[in-house]
Every structure is written in C-alpha cells, then in structure tokens.
Amino acid sequence: MKQNIGRGEFSQFPNLSQTSCQEDDVSIYVQHLNALYSDFESRFEDILTMPYKIDAKC
C-alpha cells in the first residue's frame, strides 16, 4: 500500500482516487508512514522475535 500511495495510486481509498494530491504532500505522508513503521518495529521487536511453542494437544 505504501508503494501505491508513493506512486499516487489511491485505489484502496475511493474518495482519494477522485482527488488530486501534490507530490510534496504525498512524499511527506510516505515519510511519516516509514517513520511509523520503524517505530513499531523497534517498540515491538521483543514480541516479533519471541519464540513461540505451539502445543497441538491443548
């Protein structure tokens, strides 16, 4: 989805696909998405790397 927004393809958002956006606004939005992704990755790194043991008998 981030790549689509960066290219200006807003097919996931019907209201946005009917409007025009400035390149600077889209670029800033993509930068914010990247920062948010990095923040979540660092905050939840322990959960994402935690080994899970699945017991099929439960």
Distance bins in CASP14 RR format, pairs under 12 A and 6 or more apart:
PFRMAT RR
TARGET T0000
AUTHOR 0000-0000-0000
RMODE 2
METHOD distances of the structure
MODEL  1
1 7 0 0 0 0 0 1 0 0 0 0 0
1 8 0 0 0 0 0 1 0 0 0 0 0
1 9 0 0 0 0 1 0 0 0 0 0 0
1 10 0 0 0 0 1 0 0 0 0 0 0
1 11 0 0 0 0 1 0 0 0 0 0 0
1 12 1 0 0 1 0 0 0 0 0 0 0
1 13 0 0 0 0 1 0 0 0 0 0 0
1 16 0 0 0 0 0 1 0 0 0 0 0
1 29 0 0 0 0 0 1 0 0 0 0 0
1 30 0 0 0 0 0 1 0 0 0 0 0
1 33 0 0 0 0 1 0 0 0 0 0 0
1 37 0 0 0 0 0 1 0 0 0 0 0
2 8 0 0 0 0 0 1 0 0 0 0 0
2 9 0 0 0 0 0 1 0 0 0 0 0
2 12 0 0 0 0 0 1 0 0 0 0 0
2 26 0 0 0 0 0 1 0 0 0 0 0
2 27 0 0 0 0 0 1 0 0 0 0 0
2 29 0 0 0 0 1 0 0 0 0 0 0
2 30 1 0 0 1 0 0 0 0 0 0 0
2 31 0 0 0 0 0 1 0 0 0 0 0
2 32 0 0 0 0 0 1 0 0 0 0 0
2 33 1 0 1 0 0 0 0 0 0 0 0
2 34 1 0 0 1 0 0 0 0 0 0 0
2 35 0 0 0 0 0 1 0 0 0 0 0
2 36 0 0 0 0 0 1 0 0 0 0 0
2 37 1 0 0 1 0 0 0 0 0 0 0
3 9 0 0 0 0 1 0 0 0 0 0 0
3 12 0 0 0 0 0 1 0 0 0 0 0
3 26 0 0 0 0 0 1 0 0 0 0 0
3 30 0 0 0 0 1 0 0 0 0 0 0
3 33 0 0 0 0 0 1 0 0 0 0 0
3 34 0 0 0 0 0 1 0 0 0 0 0
4 10 1 0 0 1 0 0 0 0 0 0 0
4 11 1 0 0 1 0 0 0 0 0 0 0
4 12 1 0 0 1 0 0 0 0 0 0 0
4 13 0 0 0 0 1 0 0 0 0 0 0
4 16 0 0 0 0 0 1 0 0 0 0 0
4 17 0 0 0 0 0 1 0 0 0 0 0
4 26 0 0 0 0 0 1 0 0 0 0 0
4 29 0 0 0 0 0 1 0 0 0 0 0
4 30 0 0 0 0 0 1 0 0 0 0 0
4 33 0 0 0 0 0 1 0 0 0 0 0
5 11 0 0 0 0 0 1 0 0 0 0 0
5 12 0 0 0 0 1 0 0 0 0 0 0
5 13 0 0 0 0 1 0 0 0 0 0 0
5 16 0 0 0 0 1 0 0 0 0 0 0
5 17 0 0 0 0 0 1 0 0 0 0 0
5 21 0 0 0 0 1 0 0 0 0 0 0
5 23 0 0 0 0 0 1 0 0 0 0 0
5 25 0 0 0 0 0 1 0 0 0 0 0
5 26 1 0 0 1 0 0 0 0 0 0 0
5 27 0 0 0 0 0 1 0 0 0 0 0
5 28 0 0 0 0 0 1 0 0 0 0 0
5 29 1 0 0 1 0 0 0 0 0 0 0
5 30 1 0 0 1 0 0 0 0 0 0 0
5 31 0 0 0 0 0 1 0 0 0 0 0
5 32 0 0 0 0 0 1 0 0 0 0 0
5 33 1 0 0 1 0 0 0 0 0 0 0
5 34 0 0 0 0 0 1 0 0 0 0 0
6 21 0 0 0 0 1 0 0 0 0 0 0
6 23 0 0 0 0 1 0 0 0 0 0 0
6 24 0 0 0 0 0 1 0 0 0 0 0
6 25 0 0 0 0 0 1 0 0 0 0 0
6 26 1 0 1 0 0 0 0 0 0 0 0
6 27 1 0 0 1 0 0 0 0 0 0 0
6 28 0 0 0 0 0 1 0 0 0 0 0
6 29 0 0 0 0 1 0 0 0 0 0 0
6 30 1 0 1 0 0 0 0 0 0 0 0
6 31 0 0 0 0 0 1 0 0 0 0 0
6 32 0 0 0 0 0 1 0 0 0 0 0
6 33 0 0 0 0 1 0 0 0 0 0 0
6 34 0 0 0 0 0 1 0 0 0 0 0
7 21 0 0 0 0 0 1 0 0 0 0 0
7 23 0 0 0 0 0 1 0 0 0 0 0
7 26 0 0 0 0 1 0 0 0 0 0 0
7 27 0 0 0 0 0 1 0 0 0 0 0
7 30 0 0 0 0 1 0 0 0 0 0 0
8 16 0 0 0 0 1 0 0 0 0 0 0
8 17 0 0 0 0 1 0 0 0 0 0 0
8 19 0 0 0 0 0 1 0 0 0 0 0
8 20 0 0 0 0 1 0 0 0 0 0 0
8 21 1 0 0 1 0 0 0 0 0 0 0
8 22 0 0 0 0 0 1 0 0 0 0 0
8 23 0 0 0 0 1 0 0 0 0 0 0
8 25 0 0 0 0 0 1 0 0 0 0 0
8 26 1 0 0 1 0 0 0 0 0 0 0
8 27 0 0 0 0 0 1 0 0 0 0 0
8 29 0 0 0 0 0 1 0 0 0 0 0
8 30 0 0 0 0 1 0 0 0 0 0 0
9 16 0 0 0 0 1 0 0 0 0 0 0
9 17 0 0 0 0 1 0 0 0 0 0 0
9 21 0 0 0 0 0 1 0 0 0 0 0
9 26 0 0 0 0 0 1 0 0 0 0 0
10 16 1 1 0 0 0 0 0 0 0 0 0
10 17 1 0 1 0 0 0 0 0 0 0 0
10 18 0 0 0 0 1 0 0 0 0 0 0
10 19 0 0 0 0 1 0 0 0 0 0 0
10 20 0 0 0 0 0 1 0 0 0 0 0
10 21 1 0 0 1 0 0 0 0 0 0 0
10 26 0 0 0 0 1 0 0 0 0 0 0
10 29 0 0 0 0 0 1 0 0 0 0 0
11 17 1 0 1 0 0 0 0 0 0 0 0
11 18 0 0 0 0 0 1 0 0 0 0 0
13 19 0 0 0 0 1 0 0 0 0 0 0
13 21 0 0 0 0 0 1 0 0 0 0 0
13 29 0 0 0 0 0 1 0 0 0 0 0
15 21 0 0 0 0 0 1 0 0 0 0 0
16 25 0 0 0 0 0 1 0 0 0 0 0
16 26 0 0 0 0 0 1 0 0 0 0 0
16 29 0 0 0 0 0 1 0 0 0 0 0
19 25 0 0 0 0 0 1 0 0 0 0 0
19 26 0 0 0 0 0 1 0 0 0 0 0
20 26 0 0 0 0 0 1 0 0 0 0 0
21 27 0 0 0 0 0 1 0 0 0 0 0
21 28 0 0 0 0 0 1 0 0 0 0 0
21 29 0 0 0 0 1 0 0 0 0 0 0
21 30 0 0 0 0 0 1 0 0 0 0 0
22 28 0 0 0 0 1 0 0 0 0 0 0
22 29 0 0 0 0 0 1 0 0 0 0 0
23 29 0 0 0 0 0 1 0 0 0 0 0
23 30 0 0 0 0 0 1 0 0 0 0 0
24 30 0 0 0 0 0 1 0 0 0 0 0
24 31 0 0 0 0 0 1 0 0 0 0 0
25 31 0 0 0 0 0 1 0 0 0 0 0
25 32 0 0 0 0 0 1 0 0 0 0 0
26 32 0 0 0 0 0 1 0 0 0 0 0
26 33 0 0 0 0 0 1 0 0 0 0 0
27 33 0 0 0 0 0 1 0 0 0 0 0
27 34 0 0 0 0 0 1 0 0 0 0 0
28 34 0 0 0 0 0 1 0 0 0 0 0
28 35 0 0 0 0 0 1 0 0 0 0 0
29 35 0 0 0 0 0 1 0 0 0 0 0
29 36 0 0 0 0 0 1 0 0 0 0 0
30 36 0 0 0 0 0 1 0 0 0 0 0
30 37 0 0 0 0 0 1 0 0 0 0 0
31 37 0 0 0 0 0 1 0 0 0 0 0
31 38 0 0 0 0 0 1 0 0 0 0 0
32 38 0 0 0 0 0 1 0 0 0 0 0
32 39 0 0 0 0 0 1 0 0 0 0 0
33 39 0 0 0 0 0 1 0 0 0 0 0
33 40 0 0 0 0 0 1 0 0 0 0 0
34 40 0 0 0 0 0 1 0 0 0 0 0
34 41 0 0 0 0 0 1 0 0 0 0 0
35 41 0 0 0 0 0 1 0 0 0 0 0
35 42 0 0 0 0 0 1 0 0 0 0 0
36 42 0 0 0 0 0 1 0 0 0 0 0
36 43 0 0 0 0 0 1 0 0 0 0 0
37 43 0 0 0 0 0 1 0 0 0 0 0
37 44 0 0 0 0 0 1 0 0 0 0 0
38 44 0 0 0 0 0 1 0 0 0 0 0
38 45 0 0 0 0 0 1 0 0 0 0 0
39 45 0 0 0 0 0 1 0 0 0 0 0
40 47 0 0 0 0 0 1 0 0 0 0 0
40 48 0 0 0 0 1 0 0 0 0 0 0
41 47 0 0 0 0 0 1 0 0 0 0 0
41 48 1 0 0 1 0 0 0 0 0 0 0
41 49 0 0 0 0 0 1 0 0 0 0 0
42 48 0 0 0 0 0 1 0 0 0 0 0
42 49 0 0 0 0 0 1 0 0 0 0 0
44 50 0 0 0 0 1 0 0 0 0 0 0
END
